[in-house]
Amino acid sequence: MNVGKNVVFNPSQKSGEVKSIEMHHTMVDKAEPGDNVGFNVRGLAAVDIRRGDVAGYSDSEPTFVRHDETFVGQIQLMDIPKAVSVGYTPVFHAHTAQVAVRFQELLEKTNKSGKEANPSFLKTGDACLIRFQPTKPMAIEAMNEFPELSRFAIRDMGKTVAAGVCMKIEKK
């Protein structure tokens, strides 16, 4: 990140110019990957940025999925008390975002007994490909594009029930 570059925050779609960058209470001209920095953006107030927003340069904006779009993810169910099926809507934790996401379609299930296409339900220990639909916009990337922003945890009833990665984003 460089001072003077335009950045955009998605999914809130707010943008502005980087005015200053600070590292360990010292002003710097640029930040490299892995640096812990604070930065000011001209044209934006702190209230314009929401939890779950991801910053990127305006010429290569961070990907986000709207509430009317879907993405395909691969998950591993770890500790789920009952079988789940289409319509299940737990909370996804992807980086700092927390978004309720609906299981729209179960595509493929793999477990100790083998693979099954279009299963009717899932239970603890199953690995599966699922088409998900978020209830509100969320920033997420496909595994082959940006692995660090493709990972998520699924929580329900106060505990982590599954973990997974986004394989493909299906834009409208």
Summary of the structure (lengths in Angstrom):
residues: 172
radius of gyration: 18.5
end to end distance: 30.4
largest distance: 58.2
contacts: 492
relative contact order: 0.21
helix: 3%
strand: 53%
